[in-house]
């Protein structure tokens, strides 16, 4: 049976807290696809989603180098039933101004929104978006988000039961005792993204000592409980929690148990039996990319799979999702390899309670 991603995620919510098995899942390498076609030559910050018709879609930025004036957003799609990805096309560009960190969001109506940032410098980022109702064949004109809102900074957004959408966001400045700050943005009218009155913003309660954190990845545990994990300048993964569906957040603290991370982008997801998985660089550099699983007693992070490894350069900035391929549960991860390729690796998952 081929399960839609929405079904898998629903199962993961229903089984939270109901799993008595202490066994960890297993993962095995299944396949690799290079999504990029050499445009750039640099590329980075991919984002991967599954569309309602069963196709996969991915975006990333490409250009001379990160932050260069010619950096654009590229898009590719894999049609249902096909093993091939379409040749990448440019779907966002601002001549003379670099684009950054694209994120795709699939609406309940089947539409697809591209969120991205544009500015010469990260502290000056402006949030932009484009929309498509035909799976990426045609796109609306680029429009700005309301002033003061950036949308999703790097990781997937969460559709909420009340119809709103919650985004993990953050800002980066060059001054102050805490120049990197996590916050969360909510839009109550998905699709009508440019109206300021539809948006609100919340930040975690004050933390002491302060953590410089950005790019939070959101997890939904059901019943209004949300958890976000973020990268930090302090070399550890940070964590904050909400018990009221993201309207207030606990102080940002190092995740317990502690998980090292070399100030590099991460992603987070829930397996069907409720295990938390982080996909990240696990040590002091970006040479290894792993998926690590929180133990049943929440006392340790255990390696699920080594996603990729290089002897120099980097494998980094993962975007992860659960899927089913030929009736088999799989983990898909797109990521940057040495700033020259966006790679998609797929892993068969075993030992899941379904």
N, C-alpha and C positions, 0 to 999 in steps of 0.2 A: 504493500500500500504506500502511495506517495503522500506524505503529510505536508500540507502547507506550513510555512514558518509560523503563521498565526496559531495553528493548532499546537505546535511544539511549545510555543511560549505560554499558551494557556495551560498546558499540562504542567509546565514547570511551576506556575503559580499555584495550581491545585495541589501539587505534591509537596509544597514547602512545609516543613515541620511534620510531614506524615511519613517520612522515610525512616525505617528502623535499621536499614542496612548500613554497615560501617565500611563496606567495600568501596574502593575508589573506582571511577571509570577508567577505561583504557583508551588509547588513541594510537592509530597507525597511519603512516603516510599513505596517501592514495594517489594524488596527482599534483602536477604543477603546471601553471599557465603564466606566461609573461604577457601582461596586458598592454604594455607600452610599445610604441613603434619607433622609438629613437628621437622623436620630436623633443627639443629642449636645448641642450642634451640632458640637463638635469630634470629630475622629477621627484615628487615627494607628496606626502600627506594624502594617501588614498582613502576612499570611503566606499563601502560595499553594502548594497541592499538587495533584497529580493522583492520583485514586483508581483502584484496580484495574479498576473497571468502565468507565473512560474518562472519568468525570465530573471536573470541577474543583471544588475547595473553597477558600474563603478565609475568614480571620478577621482582626479588627482590634479596637481598643478605641475606645469612644465615650463622651462625657460632656460636662459643661460646659467642662472644659479638662483637660489632662493633669495627673493627680495629684489631681483633685477627688474628693470622696467618692462621687459618683454614676457614676464611670467603670465601664463594663461591657464584656464581650466579646461581639461580634456575629459571626454566621456566615451565609454564603451559599454556594449550590452551583449549578453548571450541570450539568444532566443530560446524559448522552451523546446526541449528535445534536441537541441544542438550542442555539440561540444566546442563549437567555434565562437569566438568573440568578434564583434564587428570592429572594423578599423576605427581607431579613436578619432573623434572629431572635437573641434574647439567649440565650447558652449558658453564661455565667458571670457571677455578680454576688455581691458581698459587701456588703450594705447598710451604708453608713457608712464603707466602706473601699474605696479605688480598686483596680481591676485594671490590670495592665500587660502589655505585650509578649507576646501569644499566639503560640504556635508549634504547628503541626500535624505529627504524625508518623504515617505509614502503616505498619502492621505487616505482617509477612510473611503473617499470617493474614487480611489484608484489613481488620482493625480500624483505627480512627482514634482517636488520642489527642490531646487538647488539653492543652498545657502552658501555664501562665501564672503570673504573680506577683501577690501581693496584700499590701498594707501601706500605711500612711499615707505612709511615706518610702522612697525607693529603698534606702538602707542597711539598712532593716529588712525587705526583701523576704522572703516565704516562697514556696516553690515549691508549686504546686497542679496537679492534673490532673483531667480527666474523660475518659471513653471512650465510644465508640459502635461498635456492630457492624452498624448499618444505614445507614451513610452520613450520619449526622447527624440522623436523624429522632427518635431518642431517645438520651439520654445518661445515663450513670451519675451517681451523686451525686459532688460535688466532694470530693476527698481530698487531703491534704497529702503532699508528698514527705518523705522522712526529713529530720530536722534537719541543717542544714549543706549540703544539696543543693538547687539551684535549677532543674536541668534546663536546657534550651536557653534562652539569654537572649534571642536574637532571630532567629537563623538556623537553617536546617534541620539536623537530626541525621543521622548516618550509621549505617546498619545495617552491622555488621561480619561477616566470613566465619565467625567463631566463634559467631554468634548474638547477640552483645551489641550494644548501641547506644551510640554515642559522641556526646556533646553538647558543643558549644562554649559555654562559660559564662564568667561574670565577676562581679566584685563592685565596688561603688562605695561608698566611705566619704568622710568629710569631713576626715580627718586623715592624717598621715604623709607621707613623701616620695614615696610612690607610692600614692595613695588608690584609683586604678583598677587592677584586676588581672585579667588573663586566667587562666582555668584550664579544664580539660577534665574532664567527668564521664562515667563509664561505668556502664551498668546491664547486668548479665549475664543478667537474667531479664525481657526486655521483656514488658510487660503487667502484671507484678506489681511495679508501680513503688513501692509504699509500704514495702517491706522494706529496712531499712538495710543488711543484710548483702549485698544485691545490688549495692550501689553502691560506687564508688571514685572518687578524685579525684587528678588530676595537674596540676601547673603547669609552665610553661616554666622552664628553667634561669635563674638570676639574670642579669639584663641590666644593663649599666652603660655609659653613664648610663641610669637607669630610664626606661621609656616608660609613660605612663598610658594603658592600652589596655583596651577592652571589646568585647563583642559579636563574637567571632570567627566567621568563615565558613569552613567546612571543605571541602577538596577531597581526593578520593581518587585518587592516581596509580597505585594497584595495588602489589602485592608489599609491602604494609605501609608504603608511603611516603604520608604525609599532609602537607598544607600548610594552614595557617590564616592568613587575613588579618583584620586588626582595625582599627577606628577608634582614633584617639588624640587626646589633648589637645594634642599637639605639632604638629598640622596635617599629619601624613603618615600614610599607610597603613603599619601594622606587619605583620610576617610572622614566623611560627615554623614549624618543620618537625619531623616525626617520621619515623623510619625503622623503628620497631617497633610500628606500628599504634596509635600514640597512648599508649603506656605511658611514654614519655619525650619531651620536647620541647626543641628548641634554644632559646637565649636569644632573646627578642623583640627584633627589630631593625627599623629602617625598611626597607620593601621596596625591593629594588634591581631595576631602576632606581626611583628615588623617584617616588612618586605623591602629589600634594597631595590633601588632603581636609579640609574644615572641621569636623572633629570631628562627623561625621554618619554614620549607619548605612550599611553597604554589604552587598553580597552577592557571591558568587563562584561560578563554574561552569566546567566544562570542555566545550569544543566537541568534536564527534566526531573531529576530526583532532588533538586534544590541546592546542589553544590555551587558555590561561587567560584568562578574561574576568572583569573586575570591573565591577559595576554600582554607581555611586556619584556623589556630588557631586564634581566634579573640581577645584574651585578653592578659593576662600576664602569662599564662601557657598553657600547652598542654592538658588540661582536656576536652575541647570542640573542635569539628571540625565542621565548618560551611561553607555554601556557601552564600556569600553576593553579592548583586546586586547593581550596581551604578544606582542611580535614573535618570530619563529622563533628568532632568536639571543639572545633574552632581554635585549636592549639598550634597548628602548624600549616605552612604552605607546602604542598607536595607537587613535584613536577609531574605534569600530565603528558607533555610532549615537548621535545626540542623542535621548534618550528623551522629554524634555519640557523646557520652559523657561518661566519666568514673569518678569515685570519687577519684581514685589515679592512678598513672602511666601516660599514654599518649595515645591519638589518634592523629596521626600526619602523615606528609609527603604524602599528597594526590596526586594522578594522576587522572585527570578527562577527560572525553570525552562525547560528545553528540552522541546519537544513537537512533534507532527506534526499539521497541520490540513489535511484534504483531500489527504493524501499529500505535503504540503510541510513541510519542517522550519521551525519557528518558535521564536522567543524570546518568552516571556511575562514581563511585569514588572508586578507590582502595587506601588503606591506612594501616598504622601500628597501631595495637592495642596492647599496653603494651609490645611491642617488642617480643611478642610471637605468633602473628597471622598477616598475611596479609589478610585483609578483603575487599571484594567487595560488595558495596551497590549500589542498583539501585533505582532511584526515577522517578516516573511519572511526566512529566512536563505539565502544563496546562497554558492557557492564552497566548500561543505563536501565533504571526502573521505568518501564513504559506502560 
